[in-house]
Every structure is written in C-alpha cells, then in structure tokens.
C-alpha cells in the first residue's frame, strides 16, 4: 500500500478552500474527489481548448476512446510493473460460493479484511491513457505514409498515490495525444507540442515553464532508468505553481523511441523504423492551476481570460 504523500501548508489551505467552495467533494480517501459544477465546467472548457489546438496539427488527427481498464497481460508486457509497481491498480472480484459470500459480507460489515475472498481478474486500471492505443494501431498493419496521429480524449487514469496535495489525485483525466511515424517526424511533433503547450498555458495567465524530467521509477534499477531518461531528454514536462515548493507538472511530452513499436511489431511500408511519442495534459491539474492563480470565483476573472475558454475564442 502506498504511503500518504503529505501536502504543504499552502496546498492544504488551497484544498480546504476548494472543498469549502464546492469545487472538490471529498470522498474520505485522500486523492479521490467528486467535482462540483464549476470545477467540471472549467475542466471541460480546458479540454475543449486543447481540442482546438489539436485541430491545427499538420496531419489528420484521428479520435479514439478506450475504457479506463486494460488487460492485465498488456500491463505486464509493457514492463510497467517492473518500473512502477507502487502506482498500479489491479481489479479483484469475488469468485467463491454462497457460504463464502456470507462470510465476506460479515467481514465487510465489521470493516475487517475481506481481501482473501477475492481473486485477481484479467483487468487492471489504466495508468496512462495512451497504453491501449499501441496494440490497436499495430493490429492495422503497416503505418500509412506520414504515420498516424491520435487524440484519445480526456480519459480517466489511476495512480495509487494517495496525497493531501489536491493536485496529486489518484483518479484523474489525462488528455492524451499520440504520434506514430518515422523518428524525425515523431521528434518534430513532440517538440511542436511542447512549444504549443507553453503558449497555451501562458495565454491563460499561468507561469508555465518546461524542463527535462524523468518518471518516478521504482528502486535501484528505476534510478538508473531515470538517469538514462534524463540524459536522452526522452521526457519533458511543463510545470506551473499550484502551492507546492516548486512547480507542479501539468503536461508531459514523452518520446518512447522504438519501445512500443518493437513490443507490438509496428512497421512502415518502406521498412523504416517506427517511433512513438505521446503528449499528456493533466486536466484536473490545469484546472487547479487556474483556480490557484486566478481565484476560486471564476466570475471575478477578467473578461479576456474567460473569453479564452469560450468555444468561439
């Protein structure tokens, strides 16, 4: 079980303000919240803003949508459990008989451990919205000329990372875009999106800064992977202030090189190497950054700022 990540005094005060104004609705479990009307309206407006940015891409963007679960074997094959076992969420279900069902219910009613009555299913919660797209594209055969560009929408993802920091949610929407193609095409796409994201976020009055980053790999091997990821600049993040000691990452730009194409046997008609990259926007975090920077009363925001979130902007 992951330990609770404590928030700063400023983050705790911000969380109290968010709940007092009905923007976030506590569930009783750290990092899991309901969303009030004003919060959801802002999140959806930001999602639409990303959509309008994606329309301007140099290739046709294809929309796909997947549920927030994937086959357990897919997560195993990707290697996620070797790097992030502490973040994964598995799905278990009851498989016993009637007597065991009664016993389970008795344990549950007494708030006692009833995990022994459940068995692991073939499904796990999705930790990154792009994961289902790689086998789906590989199954089509050779990539078309120019590759493939996907918009996966704002899908729910799960990370087992309980925290009193409102920006570190366990269940949140990840707006994900994915590019498949030749190495130079994919690298150029990722850089353009990094520049585009900075422009988008700064246009909303946020102090957005980009930097080379690494994923929170687990253990000694993970530290080596993180150093390698940084040295090759395979991951960039854009951070903004949300009450922490430093900026909080609200968008990431990842180059996978041939990891997923090799895993799923992706190919190009000319025989060239296939690379993939993804861009992820943490929609709740951007929403929180807006509320932190401009205040929880959106009606008090400037006319210019609110106009940027309108569909016609």
C-alpha angles and dihedrals in degrees: 000000000000117000120242112267107221119225126221121260089258092051092049091050090049091050090052090051092049093051093042089056094047093245093121124028114208117230097193092255118092113251096017116102143163115229125233123223096263093049094048093046090054093045092052091047090054090047089054090050090057089049091055089051092050092054089068094061118126093242132046110275115222119209120223132170129199133182119254091257133074134184112282091231090059092058089048093050093049090057094236093137091055091057107026110024090142092060100045123108119206126196118231129184140186115266103165136107131267095275091051090048090057091048092049091052091051092052091047093048089054091046090242126144110284098166093110089069092061134074130204115263128212090262135081131183115264112254095185124027094220097061098088092050098067099064089039093057093040090055090063093066126229116017114251120247108289093023127245131299118196135193109198095184124225104318127180114250131182132223120176094227111123113196143162088223104102091215093058100073125171094215118035145142117267114194102209133190121183132195127201122187148081117341095253094046092049094046091050091048092053093049093048091052091049090054091044093051092051090051092047095050096042088050087061091058095259123139094234120180130177128216142162110271144174135220121255094260117186127244134343094317088049091057089055091050091050092052091049091048091052095044091054093042090231092151131045125180134195113215133191133181115272100159100286130122089265137003119308118229111246099166135027133196114202131187111201094181106197097335098108096029090055093044094053100031098246117180144181125225091240091053094246125142119275120222128183134203135177137204118207129190118195098219096191091049093051089048090051091047090055092049092046094049101039103025135259094272103081091185088067093057118107119273090240092055095048090047090059089062094052117103091238093053 
